[in-house]
Amino acid sequence: MQQRDAVFQQTLECLRYHCHPKWGDRNAVDVFNRLLAKNIRPVGWTRNTHLDIQQDQIASRQEQWPTSDLARLRRSHDRQSPLSSDAPIVLAEYMGVVHLLDGHNRINRWVSEGDNRTHLVNIHAITGTGRFVELGSLLRGV
């Protein structure tokens, strides 16, 4: 159980750089829930749409994946300018679907460079379901 918690904590450390108070993020768990909701995009989705998944619903593990497997993941853009090349790729398994939460830029770069190495992947399997919630901006006037 401690290893699972350590993997999730590592993911939260990586995701804190994506915290946007204007989109309702108060902490890295909010970022995790916002990025998952962004992947699902329910009817009426906005940048402030989050899921309400709780940490006790998440079982985390680490794996090594080759670039060829990462290249098969659905990526939301084609930018190739990662903030860090050392951070793990972050995936969430939710309702039978694998969602790429963080690592789009790194994967795009590795694919374009013909990289054939393996890369650290943090996978978070979510049990049950969450509700979609709108979190208001934490910034005045936004």
Backbone as CSV, one residue per row, in Angstrom:
resi,resn,N_x,N_y,N_z,CA_x,CA_y,CA_z,C_x,C_y,C_z
1,MET,0.824,-1.204,0.000,0.000,0.000,0.000,0.865,1.263,0.000
2,GLN,2.008,1.241,0.710,2.862,2.421,0.758,3.434,2.752,-0.616
3,GLN,3.789,1.727,-1.426,4.308,1.974,-2.773,3.249,2.658,-3.623
4,ARG,1.994,2.204,-3.529,0.914,2.845,-4.287,0.785,4.308,-3.910
5,ASP,0.842,4.592,-2.612,0.754,5.975,-2.154,1.932,6.791,-2.660
6,ALA,3.122,6.201,-2.680,4.313,6.909,-3.154,4.185,7.248,-4.638
7,VAL,3.623,6.342,-5.425,3.434,6.593,-6.855,2.437,7.729,-7.038
8,PHE,1.333,7.702,-6.297,0.351,8.778,-6.435,0.939,10.103,-5.972
9,GLN,1.716,10.092,-4.902,2.343,11.329,-4.428,3.321,11.880,-5.462
10,GLN,4.059,10.993,-6.139,4.955,11.439,-7.201,4.157,12.102,-8.323
11,THR,3.039,11.505,-8.684,2.175,12.096,-9.709,1.682,13.468,-9.270
12,LEU,1.241,13.589,-8.027,0.746,14.875,-7.544,1.843,15.935,-7.592
13,GLU,3.056,15.544,-7.291,4.188,16.484,-7.367,4.360,16.988,-8.801
14,CYS,4.228,16.095,-9.763,4.336,16.491,-11.177,3.170,17.380,-11.597
15,LEU,1.971,17.049,-11.145,0.777,17.781,-11.581,0.641,19.159,-10.950
16,ARG,1.350,19.409,-9.858,1.205,20.716,-9.203,1.618,21.852,-10.129
17,TYR,2.459,21.565,-11.119,2.865,22.588,-12.082,1.734,22.946,-13.044
18,HIS,0.681,22.140,-13.051,-0.469,22.391,-13.924,-1.644,22.987,-13.151
19,CYS,-1.395,23.449,-11.934,-2.453,24.009,-11.091,-2.848,25.393,-11.620
20,HIS,-4.132,25.536,-11.927,-4.660,26.797,-12.444,-5.840,27.237,-11.568
21,PRO,-5.592,28.131,-10.625,-6.689,28.611,-9.767,-7.866,29.185,-10.552
22,LYS,-7.606,29.760,-11.736,-8.713,30.324,-12.517,-9.644,29.230,-13.018
23,TRP,-9.167,27.992,-13.061,-10.000,26.863,-13.475,-10.495,26.063,-12.270
24,GLY,-10.315,26.612,-11.066,-10.839,25.990,-9.861,-9.876,25.080,-9.122
25,ASP,-8.639,24.957,-9.597,-7.668,24.073,-8.941,-7.166,24.696,-7.644
26,ARG,-7.368,23.966,-6.545,-6.848,24.384,-5.252,-5.570,23.647,-4.906
27,ASN,-5.412,22.459,-5.523,-4.258,21.612,-5.217,-4.073,20.606,-6.357
28,ALA,-3.069,19.755,-6.224,-2.745,18.801,-7.293,-3.822,17.728,-7.468
29,VAL,-4.565,17.393,-6.423,-5.666,16.430,-6.569,-6.746,17.034,-7.465
30,ASP,-6.999,18.330,-7.312,-7.941,19.007,-8.210,-7.444,18.941,-9.652
31,VAL,-6.137,19.122,-9.853,-5.575,19.045,-11.206,-5.822,17.652,-11.782
32,PHE,-5.550,16.608,-10.999,-5.790,15.228,-11.434,-7.242,15.079,-11.890
33,ASN,-8.174,15.557,-11.069,-9.600,15.437,-11.381,-10.013,16.301,-12.572
34,ARG,-9.389,17.455,-12.740,-9.703,18.317,-13.889,-9.189,17.689,-15.176
35,LEU,-7.956,17.170,-15.149,-7.400,16.566,-16.354,-8.166,15.308,-16.751
36,LEU,-8.625,14.539,-15.778,-9.435,13.365,-16.101,-10.763,13.792,-16.719
37,ALA,-11.411,14.787,-16.127,-12.677,15.291,-16.690,-12.460,15.857,-18.089
38,LYS,-11.336,16.525,-18.303,-11.011,17.084,-19.623,-10.897,15.972,-20.664
39,ASN,-10.340,14.828,-20.280,-10.228,13.691,-21.192,-11.601,13.121,-21.536
40,ILE,-12.497,13.103,-20.576,-13.822,12.525,-20.780,-14.754,13.514,-21.495
41,ARG,-14.645,14.775,-21.160,-15.445,15.862,-21.751,-16.941,15.556,-21.773
42,PRO,-17.563,15.565,-20.595,-19.009,15.333,-20.571,-19.745,16.481,-21.260
43,VAL,-21.006,16.272,-21.560,-21.837,17.332,-22.132,-21.780,18.526,-21.183
44,GLY,-21.542,19.697,-21.729,-21.463,20.906,-20.923,-20.093,21.154,-20.318
45,TRP,-19.082,20.382,-20.732,-17.737,20.523,-20.185,-17.230,21.949,-20.343
46,THR,-16.560,22.452,-19.310,-15.840,23.722,-19.353,-14.461,23.489,-18.752
47,ARG,-13.593,24.486,-18.817,-12.260,24.355,-18.196,-12.360,24.181,-16.679
48,ASN,-13.495,24.516,-16.096,-13.686,24.392,-14.656,-14.357,23.077,-14.250
49,THR,-14.587,22.181,-15.220,-15.206,20.893,-14.914,-14.158,19.954,-14.315
50,HIS,-14.504,19.398,-13.165,-13.645,18.445,-12.472,-14.467,17.200,-12.141
51,LEU,-13.796,16.102,-11.896,-14.437,14.952,-11.258,-14.191,15.063,-9.764
52,ASP,-14.911,14.294,-8.988,-14.706,14.317,-7.535,-14.131,12.986,-7.030
53,ILE,-13.212,12.405,-7.796,-12.557,11.157,-7.407,-11.746,11.392,-6.140
54,GLN,-11.869,10.474,-5.189,-11.144,10.571,-3.927,-9.931,9.636,-3.953
55,GLN,-8.919,9.960,-3.164,-7.693,9.164,-3.158,-7.925,7.705,-2.803
56,ASP,-8.922,7.409,-1.985,-9.170,6.013,-1.622,-9.790,5.214,-2.766
57,GLN,-10.137,5.875,-3.873,-10.647,5.196,-5.066,-9.518,4.860,-6.046
58,ILE,-8.296,5.246,-5.714,-7.186,5.145,-6.656,-6.163,4.118,-6.176
59,ALA,-5.843,3.179,-7.060,-4.749,2.230,-6.836,-3.681,2.538,-7.881
60,SER,-2.488,2.862,-7.424,-1.434,3.323,-8.327,-0.326,2.294,-8.455
61,ARG,0.296,2.315,-9.641,1.441,1.442,-9.892,2.349,2.120,-10.905
62,GLN,3.585,1.647,-10.975,4.533,2.146,-11.965,4.909,1.033,-12.919
63,GLU,5.088,1.408,-14.173,5.542,0.469,-15.193,6.538,1.188,-16.089
64,GLN,7.252,0.429,-16.880,8.128,0.966,-17.915,7.481,0.643,-19.260
65,TRP,7.249,1.665,-20.089,6.628,1.465,-21.389,7.576,1.951,-22.472
66,PRO,7.674,1.217,-23.564,8.467,1.717,-24.693,7.716,2.854,-25.400
67,THR,8.467,3.680,-26.084,7.857,4.794,-26.822,6.790,4.296,-27.784
68,SER,7.009,3.148,-28.392,6.026,2.627,-29.355,4.664,2.403,-28.706
69,ASP,4.626,1.963,-27.454,3.344,1.801,-26.752,2.756,3.159,-26.363
70,LEU,3.609,4.074,-25.925,3.132,5.408,-25.561,2.554,6.128,-26.783
71,ALA,3.131,5.870,-27.947,2.679,6.516,-29.181,1.248,6.131,-29.538
72,ARG,0.771,5.025,-29.018,-0.602,4.576,-29.312,-1.650,5.309,-28.475
73,LEU,-1.209,6.013,-27.443,-2.147,6.743,-26.589,-2.696,7.951,-27.325
74,ARG,-3.960,8.261,-27.066,-4.585,9.452,-27.644,-3.993,10.681,-26.965
75,ARG,-3.421,11.576,-27.780,-2.827,12.805,-27.262,-3.660,13.988,-27.751
76,SER,-3.766,14.995,-26.924,-4.684,16.094,-27.224,-4.074,17.204,-28.079
77,HIS,-2.789,17.135,-28.357,-2.147,18.158,-29.171,-0.850,17.594,-29.729
78,ASP,-0.191,18.382,-30.585,1.049,17.895,-31.188,2.275,18.695,-30.761
79,ARG,2.154,19.507,-29.720,3.313,20.261,-29.219,4.394,19.305,-28.731
80,GLN,5.641,19.772,-28.789,6.775,18.944,-28.395,7.713,19.689,-27.448
81,SER,7.188,20.538,-26.610,8.043,21.334,-25.726,7.766,21.004,-24.264
82,PRO,8.261,19.856,-23.792,7.997,19.465,-22.404,8.721,20.360,-21.409
83,LEU,8.100,20.565,-20.255,8.745,21.288,-19.168,9.872,20.455,-18.571
84,SER,9.693,19.146,-18.556,10.674,18.233,-17.988,10.673,16.955,-18.807
85,SER,11.827,16.385,-18.987,11.870,15.097,-19.690,12.031,13.945,-18.718
86,ASP,12.197,14.261,-17.434,12.420,13.227,-16.424,11.152,12.774,-15.706
87,ALA,10.093,13.534,-15.813,8.867,13.218,-15.081,8.200,11.987,-15.687
88,PRO,7.501,11.216,-14.859,6.784,10.063,-15.409,5.595,10.496,-16.250
89,ILE,5.216,9.645,-17.182,3.973,9.818,-17.912,2.855,9.447,-16.937
90,VAL,1.752,10.163,-16.960,0.662,9.918,-16.016,-0.578,9.453,-16.767
91,LEU,-1.030,8.251,-16.421,-2.235,7.664,-17.004,-3.260,7.399,-15.919
92,ALA,-4.530,7.464,-16.291,-5.616,7.071,-15.395,-6.466,6.037,-16.117
93,GLU,-6.753,4.942,-15.431,-7.671,3.921,-15.945,-9.012,4.171,-15.277
94,TYR,-9.987,4.599,-16.064,-11.291,4.965,-15.508,-12.386,4.379,-16.378
95,MET,-13.223,3.559,-15.777,-14.359,2.940,-16.451,-13.925,2.206,-17.723
96,GLY,-12.818,1.488,-17.616,-12.346,0.649,-18.710,-11.581,1.363,-19.806
97,VAL,-11.294,2.654,-19.624,-10.580,3.429,-20.639,-9.310,4.003,-20.010
98,VAL,-8.208,3.962,-20.767,-6.943,4.555,-20.325,-6.882,5.984,-20.854
99,HIS,-6.655,6.931,-19.942,-6.593,8.352,-20.282,-5.195,8.878,-19.988
100,LEU,-4.611,9.591,-20.934,-3.320,10.244,-20.754,-3.561,11.590,-20.081
101,LEU,-3.087,11.724,-18.844,-3.293,12.974,-18.115,-2.111,13.924,-18.268
102,ASP,-0.898,13.393,-18.271,0.281,14.246,-18.364,1.372,13.512,-19.123
103,GLY,2.006,14.230,-20.053,3.098,13.655,-20.814,2.933,13.790,-22.314
104,HIS,1.921,14.501,-22.758,1.656,14.678,-24.187,2.902,15.193,-24.922
105,ASN,3.490,16.294,-24.413,4.649,16.901,-25.072,5.839,15.954,-25.133
106,ARG,6.097,15.255,-24.031,7.235,14.323,-24.005,7.041,13.197,-25.013
107,ILE,5.852,12.615,-25.028,5.581,11.525,-25.981,5.731,12.031,-27.408
108,ASN,5.172,13.197,-27.705,5.290,13.755,-29.047,6.751,13.932,-29.441
109,ARG,7.558,14.420,-28.526,8.986,14.611,-28.826,9.668,13.264,-29.063
110,TRP,9.413,12.299,-28.170,10.061,10.989,-28.307,9.679,10.328,-29.630
111,VAL,8.414,10.434,-29.995,7.962,9.843,-31.259,8.665,10.521,-32.434
112,SER,8.698,11.855,-32.425,9.305,12.581,-33.553,10.809,12.327,-33.658
113,GLU,11.460,12.054,-32.534,12.900,11.790,-32.534,13.230,10.330,-32.811
114,GLY,12.201,9.481,-32.907,12.452,8.058,-33.124,13.018,7.358,-31.899
115,ASP,12.727,7.896,-30.742,13.193,7.329,-29.471,12.669,5.905,-29.321
116,ASN,13.510,4.972,-28.928,13.051,3.587,-28.734,13.308,3.092,-27.318
117,ARG,13.522,4.018,-26.393,13.760,3.644,-24.993,12.433,3.325,-24.286
118,THR,12.556,2.841,-23.066,11.374,2.700,-22.209,11.331,3.896,-21.269
119,HIS,10.113,4.221,-20.820,9.903,5.402,-19.991,9.011,5.047,-18.811
120,LEU,9.253,5.737,-17.708,8.474,5.526,-16.499,7.051,6.022,-16.687
121,VAL,6.086,5.169,-16.320,4.669,5.499,-16.450,3.991,5.249,-15.105
122,ASN,3.324,6.258,-14.582,2.503,6.113,-13.376,1.070,5.881,-13.823
123,ILE,0.524,4.751,-13.402,-0.837,4.372,-13.804,-1.719,4.360,-12.564
124,HIS,-2.850,5.033,-12.669,-3.765,5.165,-11.538,-5.106,4.552,-11.916
125,ALA,-5.375,3.365,-11.377,-6.631,2.664,-11.633,-7.677,3.179,-10.647
126,ILE,-8.786,3.637,-11.187,-9.829,4.234,-10.365,-10.997,3.264,-10.263
127,THR,-11.406,2.986,-9.028,-12.569,2.135,-8.809,-13.796,3.022,-8.594
128,GLY,-14.933,2.510,-9.010,-16.158,3.287,-8.871,-16.195,4.421,-9.875
129,THR,-17.109,5.327,-9.643,-17.255,6.477,-10.535,-17.239,7.750,-9.713
130,GLY,-17.081,8.842,-10.403,-17.127,10.142,-9.759,-18.226,10.992,-10.365
131,ARG,-18.523,12.076,-9.707,-19.482,13.048,-10.228,-18.706,14.175,-10.878
132,PHE,-19.273,14.759,-11.924,-18.683,15.949,-12.519,-19.158,17.152,-11.721
133,VAL,-18.216,18.011,-11.361,-18.528,19.221,-10.598,-17.824,20.401,-11.258
134,GLU,-18.426,21.574,-11.132,-17.820,22.809,-11.623,-17.199,23.524,-10.440
135,LEU,-15.898,23.734,-10.499,-15.207,24.474,-9.444,-14.969,25.896,-9.943
136,GLY,-15.432,26.863,-9.178,-15.299,28.253,-9.576,-13.872,28.748,-9.495
137,SER,-13.602,29.807,-10.214,-12.302,30.425,-10.214,-11.952,30.888,-8.798
138,LEU,-10.700,30.694,-8.441,-10.226,31.158,-7.141,-9.625,32.565,-7.238
139,LEU,-9.673,33.119,-8.442,-9.137,34.456,-8.674,-10.275,35.447,-8.804
140,ARG,-10.130,36.599,-8.220,-11.164,37.641,-8.311,-11.260,38.166,-9.733
141,GLY,-12.481,38.323,-10.193,-12.713,38.926,-11.487,-12.447,38.031,-12.687
142,VAL,-12.185,36.746,-12.439,-11.914,35.824,-13.565,-13.064,34.865,-13.700
